[in-house]
Amino acid sequence: MTNIYKQKPKAVSKNSFSDLARDSIAAYIQELIDNRNASEEELKLPPEVRLSEELGLSRATVRQALSELEAEGMIMRIHGKGTFVNPYYQSMKLWLNPGTEFSQLIRGSGFEASARALRVYTVQADAIPIRGPESVSGPFTAIESLYYADNAPCIFCIDYLPSAYISEKEDIDAFLNSFHHYLFDKTGKSCKREYIKLSSISAEELKALCGGKVYLNSASCLVHEGHFYDQNNKLLFLSLAYFDTNYLDLSLMNRI
């Protein structure tokens, strides 16, 4: 096992927040991975207080950034031992984890990512085709969007947000760029937990659900149904996504 204290991460601007802190720490960790010796079985990160000092960020921001990297599968926290680089991280093409942005998934597969909103409309809770551990109520704003990998459609998604958070007149492009940041800016809430259900669907079944429209050029698709919860364990939004796995080779890793 190697404690990596000799390599100093680059300081982050005070104007940056957890997204830039996450990118800085991720780049630092990737540098450790690239420069490791073949004989080193484990890479241990410096404690939060040291990272905080060297990055010029608060411990709270560093802690949040590390939590995001843990959710992505890049690092592991072992109680009583510390924080380590996940030894399986490099061998997996792509992590599918709670709260992962679709654009991030696409870029992680080696493609240029882009997205466009198809339509926005209001729907009542009983018309939402997602069933989870609890019932939902009230009007929702549904956002149908299509994500592209090198200009080829690869994810068709319908997000359902309580209409109190977003209306049909909102700037949907801002939502598509980063729905987690959008929701945090709008509500002060962030996604902390997700209940998911995975299944598959044929091209004909998807075409029927989309009113005869063909969005993905795949014989079958992975279906991802998600209930996203905030830091107070309250429902934040619902998501129904269809993945063309010809473009996205997904892996799943969660803490248990």
Disulfide bonds with the S-S distance in Angstrom:
none
